[in-house]
């Protein structure tokens, strides 16, 4: 290991030590009750709620997956994805946050998403709880694997360590940290990590522009790459049978720009629909101390997202100008942020900036593990199997489940050629289509029935798998992002089945109305 690499490693180790300290600090309070462990006793302030929601949502793909997408295929896919996410962030805070905070309290003080759905429809047989908990397990195993891939890629690219070994180290660190402090530690560290992430993006963006000779020089160079700077064209790297881009006389080769239709843009904008169903964000809405503080959180979160997404996409484009032939596969392209940081900064500062990637990874994976384990321990074990279980028993089951989820996530992440953006997009579609339509209808349509809710969840999840695995490979109109058709079909199924089944009880209607104005 070189002296520069060692200095970067020292910076990152110090950062990790701070994160672990936060876990130890909150350990005692977190273990006082399951409500504290899973939702922090509904005590988050507006800044912590906003920053932790966005940091846990964006994960390592913000600093690796999205810049890598822009580096590899140009502006179109990355731009429309970022626009969709920015719009979805704002609308989620505007439409869902306050209503969910109130309704989750009214619905028997629900502290998890499966809890809320089950209590919303006054279930006696916990079918909704069972289905939603199992779907959370499936999609969060996939989601967690994307974070573990980030850990492996980061340390492998930066220090030349073995990918699988570094991925396992990342898994152990995240599990240890989440084990200790639960939701409060997770939210507090997410606040810090959101600051690290946005500073890292802005610093690398600024230095990248300066090293490239200014924005005008960047634009001039990018225009020489067919389709790279177009909203409705896609750059087409010339690749061999192994997916490696051809380089000739020091120049990366591109073919003719591929057409990019309005339907393709719409399908990438559909990323914004995912926000209505991702548990790690919805849980922050439920955990804020006062519903009236959500307006402030909305402004903070939206500004953070706009700056972060804009910086991330632009870094990918600038990286192609600065290092046009350095990263020659779609998987390697996701290292452009770390390559720029290590090339333009003193090793100690580079290590701190690189901690931004690790920060994003930790802030997301701890959320995924905590929510997925709560789905088993709180919703299945205590909610269905052993209703008299104590808080101590629930948290014990939760931690065992956490280890198992991390294990399966690590198995998925063993392939070092995995593309982070692809993994995240599938899990995001799963949550968005499974829970997004149901969340909106549960909050805003009184006539939604239990049967409609079950049918909507199952149809949304089924379409995500069918579209991704069977229809998408056919191309053409089927080549769109699976979240869009799955979200639409799930919504239609909820409406049709609800109208074809018996109306909800007067008690549910009264609770629905009370949630509109409940003070909390």
MARVORO-723263 format. One line per 5 residues: number of its first residue (from 1); their letters; for each residue x, y, z of C-alpha. Coordinates in pm, whole numbers. Last residue first. Layout:
<rs>
NUM> a> X,Y,Z  ... .
</rs>
This chain:
<rs>
520> xxxxx> -4973,1544,1713  -5304,1712,1640  -5552,1501,1444  -5705,1700,1159  -5719,1457,868 .
515> xxxxx> -5672,1151,1090  -6019,1199,1238  -6179,1157,896  -6007,822,834  -6086,706,1187 .
510> xxxxx> -6455,775,1129  -6446,589,799  -6273,291,960  -6533,281,1237  -6819,312,985 .
505> xxxxx> -6695,-12,822  -6549,-29,473  -6772,-94,171  -6809,-453,50  -6610,-550,-254 .
500> xxxxx> -6629,-461,-623  -6537,-95,-571  -6228,-194,-370  -6127,-453,-631  -6146,-200,-916 .
495> xxxxx> -5969,83,-731  -5687,-128,-585  -5637,-308,-918  -5608,20,-1107  -5343,149,-867 .
490> xxxxx> -5142,-175,-885  -5156,-165,-1266  -5030,194,-1280  -4747,135,-1032  -4638,-184,-1213 .
485> xxxxx> -4643,-14,-1553  -4418,271,-1431  -4194,75,-1192  -4080,-165,-1465  -3857,92,-1635 .
480> xxxxx> -3931,87,-2007  -3797,-182,-2243  -4143,-331,-2300  -4223,-63,-2559  -3931,-189,-2765 .
475> xxxxx> -3716,-442,-2582  -3800,-812,-2537  -3563,-825,-2236  -3812,-603,-2047  -4096,-855,-2073 .
470> xxxxx> -3970,-1163,-1888  -3743,-1073,-1595  -3815,-705,-1531  -4181,-704,-1640  -4270,-1027,-1460 .
465> xxxxx> -4088,-933,-1139  -4225,-578,-1118  -4570,-697,-1233  -4590,-947,-946  -4498,-690,-680 .
460> xxxxx> -4766,-446,-797  -5028,-720,-834  -4962,-850,-482  -4979,-509,-317  -5291,-401,-507 .
455> xxxxx> -5478,-727,-441  -5412,-703,-67  -5515,-336,-50  -5828,-394,-259  -5934,-676,-29 .
450> xxxxx> -5881,-454,275  -6095,-185,119  -6018,162,-15  -6338,370,11  -6176,639,227 .
445> xxxxx> -5939,741,-48  -5657,978,56  -5427,809,306  -5490,445,220  -5504,527,-153 .
440> xxxxx> -5164,699,-142  -5002,427,70  -5152,149,-144  -5020,308,-464  -4668,334,-319 .
435> xxxxx> -4649,2,-131  -4592,-268,-392  -4515,-50,-696  -4264,180,-525  -4115,-90,-307 .
430> xxxxx> -4041,-325,-595  -3940,-48,-832  -3680,70,-581  -3552,-288,-540  -3509,-321,-917 .
425> xxxxx> -3350,23,-965  -3108,-35,-676  -2962,-349,-832  -2925,-187,-1175  -2762,129,-1036 .
420> xxxxx> -2513,-76,-834  -2385,-269,-1137  -2258,-609,-1024  -1918,-701,-1164  -1786,-780,-815 .
415> xxxxx> -2030,-1071,-786  -2054,-1154,-413  -2332,-897,-357  -2621,-1147,-367  -2442,-1357,-103 .
410> xxxxx> -2386,-1046,109  -2757,-964,102  -2832,-1318,219  -2597,-1278,516  -2717,-927,597 .
405> xxxxx> -3073,-1058,608  -2967,-1340,842  -2781,-1105,1076  -3078,-867,1093  -3313,-1157,1166 .
400> xxxxx> -3110,-1248,1473  -3119,-884,1577  -3495,-855,1537  -3558,-1180,1724  -3367,-1037,2021 .
395> xxxxx> -3550,-705,1985  -3887,-877,2003  -3786,-1089,2302  -3673,-782,2497  -3991,-595,2403 .
390> xxxxx> -4197,-882,2546  -4390,-1135,2337  -4760,-1165,2426  -4865,-1158,2059  -4655,-1460,1971 .
385> xxxxx> -4701,-1567,1607  -4896,-1282,1447  -4797,-932,1558  -4510,-1034,1786  -4323,-1265,1545 .
380> xxxxx> -4466,-1141,1213  -4496,-766,1265  -4245,-674,1534  -3975,-934,1478  -4008,-1007,1106 .
375> xxxxx> -4095,-663,969  -3867,-510,1233  -3576,-702,1078  -3652,-551,737  -3680,-200,878 .
370> xxxxx> -3355,-220,1075  -3156,-390,800  -3268,-144,535  -3209,159,754  -2860,37,846 .
365> xxxxx> -2791,-19,476  -2887,333,380  -2685,548,617  -2393,307,599  -2368,325,221 .
360> xxxxx> -2407,701,201  -2143,749,466  -1909,510,284  -1947,722,-25  -1892,1040,174 .
355> xxxxx> -1597,873,348  -1432,911,12  -1436,1285,79  -1260,1228,411  -1006,997,248 .
350> xxxxx> -946,1248,-28  -877,1508,241  -604,1291,391  -475,1189,46  -444,1549,-80 .
345> xxxxx> -715,1597,-341  -747,1588,-721  -660,1231,-821  -806,1045,-520  -1132,1238,-543 .
340> xxxxx> -1163,1201,-921  -1108,825,-906  -1352,789,-616  -1624,970,-812  -1553,775,-1132 .
335> xxxxx> -1576,433,-962  -1922,359,-1105  -1765,347,-1451  -1601,16,-1353  -1940,-160,-1370 .
330> xxxxx> -2036,-9,-1706  -1696,-111,-1840  -1396,90,-1966  -1302,319,-1680  -979,514,-1742 .
325> xxxxx> -1038,600,-2107  -1207,941,-2091  -1060,1046,-1753  -1100,1425,-1734  -1378,1460,-1993 .
320> xxxxx> -1565,1148,-1881  -1531,1264,-1522  -1695,1594,-1611  -2007,1409,-1726  -2022,1187,-1418 .
315> xxxxx> -1960,1482,-1188  -2251,1665,-1354  -2493,1384,-1266  -2385,1381,-899  -2383,1757,-859 .
310> xxxxx> -2739,1792,-985  -2856,1504,-767  -2694,1644,-454  -2800,2006,-498  -3161,1920,-580 .
305> xxxxx> -3182,1657,-306  -3053,1887,-33  -3292,2164,-139  -3586,1921,-129  -3493,1785,214 .
300> xxxxx> -3460,2127,376  -3786,2257,228  -3980,1943,322  -3832,1939,673  -3961,2290,733 .
295> xxxxx> -4310,2185,626  -4277,1870,839  -4250,2070,1161  -4630,2094,1191  -4654,1716,1230 .
290> xxxxx> -4455,1728,1552  -4191,1485,1686  -4094,1337,1350  -4100,955,1355  -4391,878,1120 .
285> xxxxx> -4248,1092,841  -3908,934,902  -4066,588,857  -4197,691,515  -3839,754,398 .
280> xxxxx> -3693,415,495  -4020,242,398  -4002,328,25  -4357,337,-114  -4448,694,-207 .
275> xxxxx> -4087,762,-303  -4099,509,-584  -4318,736,-794  -4017,964,-851  -3838,688,-1042 .
270> xxxxx> -4124,731,-1291  -3921,1012,-1451  -3711,728,-1592  -4020,575,-1758  -4125,914,-1891 .
265> xxxxx> -3784,968,-2051  -3806,625,-2217  -4157,708,-2340  -4027,1036,-2483  -3786,829,-2687 .
260> xxxxx> -3409,801,-2668  -3248,723,-3001  -2898,571,-2987  -2606,797,-3071  -2378,652,-3335 .
255> xxxxx> -2088,450,-3202  -1842,565,-2936  -1470,496,-2906  -1257,608,-2612  -951,793,-2745 .
250> xxxxx> -592,711,-2644  -495,606,-2996  -796,372,-3008  -992,261,-2702  -1273,2,-2721 .
245> xxxxx> -1513,-20,-2428  -1518,-351,-2242  -1853,-535,-2240  -1692,-879,-2263  -1797,-931,-2626 .
240> xxxxx> -1631,-601,-2719  -1768,-253,-2657  -1824,63,-2862  -1981,309,-2616  -2329,419,-2727 .
235> xxxxx> -2433,764,-2600  -2808,803,-2563  -3027,1055,-2740  -3331,1249,-2620  -3183,1483,-2358 .
230> xxxxx> -2853,1512,-2543  -2504,1574,-2402  -2348,1236,-2472  -2533,1163,-2793  -2216,1136,-3002 .
225> xxxxx> -1902,1223,-2799  -1734,1533,-2945  -1993,1749,-2769  -1843,1638,-2438  -1516,1816,-2508 .
220> xxxxx> -1676,2153,-2584  -1913,2125,-2289  -1627,2059,-2044  -1420,2344,-2190  -1713,2583,-2147 .
215> xxxxx> -1769,2461,-1792  -1417,2547,-1681  -1070,2416,-1766  -1127,2049,-1681  -932,2084,-1357 .
210> xxxxx> -1152,2373,-1241  -1476,2192,-1327  -1356,1881,-1144  -1248,2080,-840  -1593,2234,-805 .
205> xxxxx> -1777,1906,-864  -1548,1720,-624  -1609,1976,-348  -1987,1992,-410  -2026,1614,-403 .
200> xxxxx> -1815,1568,-88  -1997,1848,91  -2333,1690,1  -2229,1348,127  -2062,1469,448 .
195> xxxxx> -2370,1673,544  -2600,1378,475  -2361,1165,680  -2400,1382,988  -2778,1366,973 .
190> xxxxx> -2760,996,888  -2552,945,1203  -2831,1089,1415  -3100,895,1228  -2921,559,1257 .
185> xxxxx> -2835,615,1621  -3201,692,1694  -3332,405,1480  -3131,125,1640  -2825,199,1852 .
180> xxxxx> -2621,-113,1892  -2723,-374,1637  -2730,-107,1365  -2358,-39,1418  -2257,-403,1441 .
175> xxxxx> -2460,-493,1129  -2307,-206,931  -1951,-291,1032  -1988,-663,964  -2137,-601,619 .
170> xxxxx> -1860,-356,527  -1595,-609,629  -1772,-868,409  -1758,-635,108  -1391,-571,175 .
165> xxxxx> -1315,-942,166  -1520,-995,-151  -1345,-712,-336  -987,-807,-242  -792,-493,-153 .
160> xxxxx> -639,-268,-418  -666,38,-196  -908,271,-369  -1072,41,-623  -1113,-255,-386 .
155> xxxxx> -1217,-31,-98  -1494,138,-295  -1605,-162,-496  -1654,-380,-188  -1838,-115,9 .
150> xxxxx> -2062,-28,-287  -2144,-395,-345  -2251,-411,22  -2484,-119,-34  -2640,-286,-340 .
145> xxxxx> -2681,-607,-136  -2888,-417,120  -3141,-327,-149  -3177,-687,-268  -3229,-814,87 .
140> xxxxx> -3457,-512,135  -3677,-624,-153  -3742,-972,-22  -3779,-883,346  -4015,-593,270 .
135> xxxxx> -4225,-833,60  -4249,-1068,357  -4362,-793,592  -4619,-662,342  -4774,-1006,297 .
130> xxxxx> -4789,-1091,669  -4923,-750,776  -5184,-751,500  -5299,-1099,608  -5318,-1021,980 .
125> xxxxx> -5648,-1193,1051  -5826,-938,1266  -5738,-647,1041  -5868,-299,1120  -5792,-166,768 .
120> xxxxx> -5559,113,884  -5423,-117,1157  -5284,-362,900  -5145,-89,675  -4991,96,968 .
115> xxxxx> -4832,-207,1127  -4688,-317,790  -4527,33,768  -4385,21,1121  -4460,220,1440 .
110> xxxxx> -4841,222,1435  -4995,421,1722  -5329,238,1701  -5422,390,1367  -5455,746,1503 .
105> xxxxx> -5079,779,1541  -5008,636,1194  -5281,866,1058  -5121,1183,1190  -4765,1119,1071 .
100> xxxxx> -4903,970,749  -5106,1282,673  -4813,1512,744  -4566,1325,524  -4778,1205,231 .
95> xxxxx> -4869,1501,13  -4597,1764,47  -4304,1549,164  -4383,1289,-103  -4443,1558,-365 .
90> xxxxx> -4102,1717,-302  -3908,1393,-312  -4094,1268,-619  -4011,1585,-812  -3640,1552,-727 .
85> xxxxx> -3640,1179,-801  -3802,1226,-1141  -3557,1501,-1233  -3262,1283,-1129  -3385,988,-1337 .
80> xxxxx> -3445,1214,-1637  -3090,1350,-1611  -2915,1016,-1553  -3085,845,-1848  -3026,1137,-2087 .
75> xxxxx> -2686,1279,-1989  -2427,1038,-2117  -2403,661,-2142  -2102,560,-1932  -2009,869,-1731 .
70> xxxxx> -2374,960,-1665  -2450,608,-1539  -2134,607,-1327  -2228,941,-1172  -2566,785,-1077 .
65> xxxxx> -2431,454,-942  -2129,580,-746  -2199,890,-538  -2581,873,-541  -2568,491,-569 .
60> xxxxx> -2407,473,-227  -2738,538,-51  -2997,797,-166  -3282,702,66  -3098,679,397 .
55> xxxxx> -2934,1016,327  -3264,1175,219  -3469,1063,518  -3181,1128,761  -3138,1483,635 .
50> xxxxx> -3507,1572,653  -3586,1407,987  -3266,1539,1144  -3342,1894,1032  -3711,1879,1133 .
45> xxxxx> -3654,1729,1481  -3694,1356,1541  -3872,1244,1861  -4128,985,1754  -3999,743,2022 .
40> xxxxx> -3698,671,1805  -3896,469,1549  -3767,112,1569  -3550,108,1883  -3746,371,2073 .
35> xxxxx> -4075,196,1999  -3914,-139,2083  -3835,-9,2430  -3545,99,2653  -3293,-53,2411 .
30> xxxxx> -3262,260,2199  -3188,476,2502  -2897,258,2611  -2749,216,2262  -2762,584,2164 .
25> xxxxx> -2402,667,2256  -2270,329,2138  -2410,384,1790  -2281,741,1778  -1934,612,1875 .
20> xxxxx> -1955,365,1585  -2004,653,1340  -1711,845,1489  -1487,538,1457  -1594,500,1093 .
15> xxxxx> -1471,853,1025  -1137,779,1187  -1104,466,970  -1179,672,660  -908,925,733 .
10> xxxxx> -655,649,811  -740,474,482  -674,791,286  -337,829,456  -249,466,377 .
5> xxxxx> -343,512,12  -114,815,-15  175,630,150  136,342,-95  0,0,0 .
</rs>
